[in-house]
Amino acid sequence: MPYTTLNGIRVHYETYGSGDPVLLISGLGGPAVGWLFQVRDLSPRHHVITFDNRGVGETDLPHDLMYSTGDMAEDARALLDHLDVQRAHVVGASMGGTIAMELAIRHPERVQSLVLCCTWAEGDGRFLRAIESWRALLPQLSFEDRLRHVLFPWLYSPAFLADSARVADGVKRALAYPFPTRGEAFERQGRGLIEWNGTRLRELAKLETPALVLVGRDDILTPPTFSRRLAALLPNGRLKTLPGGHGFFIEEAERVNRAILAFLASVKN
C-alpha cells in the first residue's frame, strides 16, 4: 500500500486507472475505502486518486487539537505534488466537499473542476449542533455502536434503513475494515469543520471553477436547501438532486457515478 510523508505526517493513498486525474476527498471520519464504488466506475476512464485524511484510516493521527479545513486542503495539494499531478478534477463528499472548495480557493490552477456531494458553504444551527453531538458522543462508543446508533440514522435514507439486510451488510462491510476511525479524528476534524463553516462565502462567490453540486433528496444532515444555496453561490455551479440520503454516493452509486462521469466529460481542458 502506498504511503508518503506530506506536511510532516505519513499519508496513505491509492491510485487507479489512467486518463485525466480525479482526486476523491472523504468526509468527516471517512476512510478512502468509502469511495470503492466510485473507483470502480471512474477508473476505467480516469486516473483516480484516493487518500485517508489526517487522523483517519492508515494516515497518521497528528496531536493537533484541531484539523483545520485549510490544513487538510494543503494535504490534498501536497499529494497532487507528490504524484506530479498539475491539475485534477476534485470530488468531495460532505466535509470532503469543504476541503475541495478550500483547495480550489487557495490553488485554483490545480483544480480543473469540482464535484461537491452532500456538502455546504454555510450550515445552519441544527447542522452545527449535530456535528457537536457527534464530537461529544462518538469517541465514547465502540465502532459498531457508532455506526448503528449514531451515524447510520443520519447518513442513509428511510428506504435504506428499512431494509435490514442492507443495513446489516453495511455494518458488516464497515466492521471488516481493519482501521476503524479513531474517536480523536471525529473530534479534531469536527472542530475544524465548524470553524470553516460560513467563512468562505465571499471567496466562493468569485470562484470560476466549473462545479457540479450533487445531493440526495432524503439527506437530513446536509439537506437539499444547503446544496441549492451552494450551487446558486458558485458562478459556474449547477445542481442535480438524486435519490438517497447523505450517503447517496453509496446508496445510489450507479446514478451518482453516471452524473459525475457525464459532468467530467463536459468540462473542457
N, C-alpha and C positions, 0 to 999 in steps of 0.2 A: 504494500500500500504506500503511495507516495506521501512524503512529508517534506515541508520546508520551513525555515525559520523566517517569519515575517514580523517586523516591528517588535522583535525581541521575544516572540512566542512561537512554539512549534505548532504548525497548522497542518491538518490532514486535508488532502484534496484528491479528486479523481478527475480524469479526463476520458472522453469517449468520442468516437467518430471523427469526421473531418468535414471541412467546409467553413462557412462563416462562424466565428466563435459566439457561443451563447453562455453567459455566466448565470447560474441559478443561485439565489441567495435565500436561505431559510429564515423562518420566523422565530419567535420567542421560544428558546429552549429546543428548537427543532434541529435534529441532525440532518446532514445532507442526504442520508438514505431515504428521507421522506420524499425526495424527487424521483424515486425509482420509475414511476410511470411516465414522467416527462422525459427522462433519459432514454427510456425505451423507444419513444416515438420521435424524439427530436434528433437523436444521434445518427440515424441513417442519412440525414441531410446537413447536419451541423456538427461543429466541434464543440461538444458540450462539456462545461466545467462545473463541478460541484465542490463544495468545501464545507467543513464544520466551522461555524462561527466560534469566536473565542469563548471558552468555557464549556463547549458542547462536544459530545461525541469523542473523537480521538484528538481534538485540539486542546492545547494547554488551557488550564484554568488560572489566569493571572490573579494576583492578590488585590488588584484594584477594587475599591468599594463599588464602583460603577463602570460599566462598559458603555461608553457613550456611542451614539449613532455615528458621530464623526470618526471615532477610533475604528469602528467596525467597517465604515466605508473605506478608510485608509488600509485596512487589512485586505479588502477586496481589490483595491488599486494595486497594492503590493503583490498580490497573487497574479494579477494580469502582467505586471512587470516580470515576475519570476518566469512566467510561461511565454514571455516575449509576445504577448498579445497587445497590439497597439490600440485596438478598437473592438468592442464587443456589444452585441445585444445583451441587455441585462434584464433578467426576470426575477422579481422579488415577491415573496408571499408574506403578507401581514407585516411584522417587523422587518422582514427582508425587503419589503417594498419601500419602507422608510430609508433603509440603508442604500437601496438602489437610487432613490431620489437624491440622497445626500451625495452619493458618488457622482451623479450627473451634474449637480450644482457645483461641486468642487472641481471636477475634471470632465467638463462637457466634451472635450475632444476624445475621451476614451469610451464614450457611450454612444453607440450607433442608434439604439432605440431602447425604450423602456416598456416592459410588460409588468403592470402593477396589479397584483392579485390580492383581493380581500384586504386592502390596506387603507390608509387615510393620510391626510395632511393635518387635520385638527380634529381629534376625538372629543366627544362630549363627556360630561361628568360621570355618566353611567359607565362608559367605557373605561375611564381612568380608575373608577372605583373597582371595577372588575380586575384590572391589572394589579391594583394594590392588594386585592384579596388573594390573587394567585401568589404574589410575592410573599404574603404572610403565611399562606397555607401549604403551598407545595413543598417547601423544604422539610416540613414536619411529617409528610406522608411517604409511604412506600411508593415505589414507581407504579405498581399496579393500581393502588388506590388513587394516585394522581390521575391516571387515565380514566378509570371507571367513574369516579365520583366528582372530579373537578373539570378535567379537560374535555372529555367526550361530550357531555351535555352542552357545552359551549361551541364545540367545533363542528358538529355534524347536524344534518337536517333531521326533522321529525321522521321522515321515511327511513333514513339510515338507522336511526336509533330504535325504531320499531322492529327492525329486522335483527333479531337476536343472533342469528348465525353470522351476519356481517359484523356486528359488534364484537362477538367472541373471536372472530377471525382477526379483526383489527387489533384487539388486545394481545392475541397470541403472536401476531407479527411483531408488534412493538416490544413485547417481552423477550422475543428471540434475539433482539439486537443486543450485542454484548456490552454496549457502552451507554447505559441509561443516563439521561441528563441529570447532572448534579444539581441539588437544590440551590446552591450558591449561584449557578448560572441564571436560573429564573430570577433570582433576587437582583443580581447585578445588571443583567440585560434589561430587566423591567424598569429599574431606576433610570437607565439611560433613555429608554423608550419614552418614559413620562417626561423627562427633561426636554426631549426633542419636540414633543407634541406642540403643534401650533406655532413654532418658532420660525418656520421657513416659508410662510405663505408668500411673502414679497418676492423671494428668490424663485419660487416655483412658478409664479405668475409671469416670469420673464424667461423661463426655460423653454428653449425652442426644440428640444429633442422630441421626435415622434414618440407618442405614448399610447399604448392600449391599456385601458383600465378595465379589469375583469372582476366580477363579484358574483357570489351565489345569492339567489333571490331569498333564500332562507337563512342568510347569515345574520346571527343576532349579536355577534361580538363586534364586527365592523360592518354594520348594515349597509344596504344599497345607498342610503342617503349619503354616507361618507364618500362612496365612490362617485356618485353624481356630482358632488361638490368638487372632488378632486379633478374629475375629467373637465369640468367647467373652468377650473382654475388654470389648468395647463393649456398653453396656447395651441399646441398640436395634440391635445388629448382626445381620445374617442372612447366611448363607454360601451361595454357589452355585458349584459346580465345573463347568467346561465343558471340552470338548476343546481341545487345543493346548498350546503351551509358554508361555514367559514373554511372548512377543509374540502371545498368543492373540487380542488385540483386533485384530490384523492378519490372522492366520491364519484365525480363525473370526469375522470381523467381524459377519456377519449374526446369528449366535447371541448374541454379546455385545451387540449393539445391541438385539435384542429383549428381552434381560434388563434392560438399562438403561431402555428405554422403559417396560416394564411396572412397574419399580420407581418411576420418576418419577411415573407415573400414580397409583400407590398412596399417594404422600406427600401429605398434606393441607396446604393453605396455612396 
